[in-house]
């Protein structure tokens, strides 16, 4: 597990509606976010844009 998370662990816990959050959840969620963003960046570039837009997600 790395320390370069782009999500905020405390916000993940806040969003869990009072449930406990496993220590691995923020890291797995971070992996998903990075994958989605990587694909969005690739799509924006493929469309000749320098701006990632919601439609790229």
C-alpha positions in Angstrom: 0.0 0.0 0.0 1.4 3.3 -1.0 1.0 6.7 0.6 0.2 8.6 -2.6 -3.5 8.3 -2.3 -5.6 10.8 -4.3 -8.6 10.2 -2.2 -9.1 11.2 1.4 -9.4 8.4 3.9 -11.4 10.4 6.4 -13.9 11.4 3.7 -14.4 7.7 2.7 -15.2 7.0 6.4 -17.5 10.0 6.6 -19.4 8.7 3.5 -19.9 5.2 5.0 -23.0 6.3 7.0 -21.6 5.2 10.4 -20.3 1.9 9.3 -16.8 0.8 9.9 -14.5 0.9 6.9 -11.8 -1.7 6.4 -8.3 -0.5 6.2 -8.0 -1.8 2.6 -11.1 0.0 1.3 -9.4 3.4 0.7 -6.6 1.8 -1.2 -8.9 -0.3 -3.4 -11.1 2.8 -4.0 -8.0 4.8 -4.9 -7.0 2.1 -7.5 -10.4 2.4 -9.1 -10.3 6.2 -9.2 -6.8 6.2 -10.8 -8.0 3.6 -13.4 -11.0 5.8 -14.3 -8.8 8.9 -14.5 -6.2 7.2 -16.6 -8.9 6.1 -19.1 -10.4 9.6 -19.1 -7.0 11.2 -19.8 -6.4 8.8 -22.7 -9.8 9.6 -24.1 -9.3 13.4 -23.9 -5.9 13.0 -25.6 -7.4 10.8 -28.3 -10.0 13.5 -29.0 -7.3 16.2 -29.3 -8.2 17.9 -26.1 -6.0 19.1 -23.2 -8.9 19.1 -20.8 -10.4 16.1 -19.2 -14.2 16.5 -19.1 -16.9 14.6 -17.3 -17.9 12.9 -20.5 -14.4 11.3 -20.6 -15.2 9.4 -17.4 
